[in-house]
Amino acid sequence: MEFFDSVRTRRSTRTFAAKTLEPEKLKKILEAANRAPSAGNLQAYEIYAVSQRATLQALALASLGQAFVAQAPVTLVFCAHPALSSRKYRKRGTSLYCVQDATIACAYVQLAATALGLASVWVGAFDDDAVREAIGVGEDLLPVVVLPIGYAGETPQAISRRSLASLVHYIS
């Protein structure tokens, strides 16, 4: 799929078909994340690829009961890694850059998934400690996004967006 088609057709999908995600597609998606820009090229984030049913269920509960998290064949958890960024950028690296790094990587993943005919949905509503417990990480990592990925079990309609005139402010 052409890049702008991926941008135009990506939708938040909360119903997934009972179909396995091919390992080669997951690898391509993760390679896209690895190519995402990051502050100082530090890649101050970690990605956890979860396909184990019990862990998916725990992530769904941690995501405030959003059951579709466990319905997807794979859910990626993006965690900011503040210590990696703070070495170079101190406080700003700890509080901002590592979070930006994780979110940029996640956005690349969403577009790559769309290009491969897959669906995803960005989940930001969750209990940090419950997500950490589900994936077995410590407080040194900050969960930022839970991203279920799979084949769409629904076709969400396009939603309206703000006009460029109200969104973009030109300063010439």
Buried (B, 14 or more C-beta within 10 A) or exposed (E): BEEEEBEEEBBEBBBBBEEEBEEEBBEBBBEBBEEBEBBBEBBBBBBBBBEEEEBBBBBBBBBEEBEBBBBBBBBBBBBBBBEBBBEBBEEEBBBBBBBBBBBBBBBBBBBBBBBBEBBBBBBEEBBBEBBBEBBEBEEEBBBBBBBBBBBBBEEBEEEEEEEEEEEEEEEE
